[in-house]
Amino acid sequence: HRQSKYLNNRAENSHQPTRQRERAMKGFRSPTNAQKFLSVFSAVSPHFRPRRHLLTAPDYRAEMTIRFTIWNKITGVPAAP
C-alpha cells in the first residue's frame, strides 16, 4: 500500500495528460467520434501550450505570436489587422 500526500491530490491529478483527454471526451456521443477528435487534438494541443513556467512573459508572448502565425499559415486563416 503506497502512501503519499500527493497520491490523492485531485488538483494535481486532474492536470495529467490522461485526465485532460478524459475531460475532452465528455462531450462526445460515441467513443469513435471522441477518438477521431482526440487523435488530432493530442497532436495539435501542445503547439498552443508551451512550457509556460520556463518562459518570461515577453518571451511567452513572442512565442505565442510565432505559433499563431504558423497555425494561421497552415489553416489558411488571414492574419488579424
Steps between C-alpha positions, in 0.01 A plus 500: 500500500656826388444813704596850401340835552501542118324176400150630575562859393206556261633834379828349383348181361244694296779658295657176386482433123260208540267712711507778240403250232218362717365852557508568127309174432203591721317692226503223238213263428714203405850374576574490125433872455697577814798300375496671161508840666753411767747348257530842337456696824793329670726594208386863470443586865868526610555755220286748693622409847870574531673422825390827661708463816817503291427833329489862606182691411652682198653175372167322542315771302761491225486119484119498482505762224733276300288191566174670398665634185606147408150367579337771287727415205420130529124549532477785247352748747588862413705688760319737732540869411 
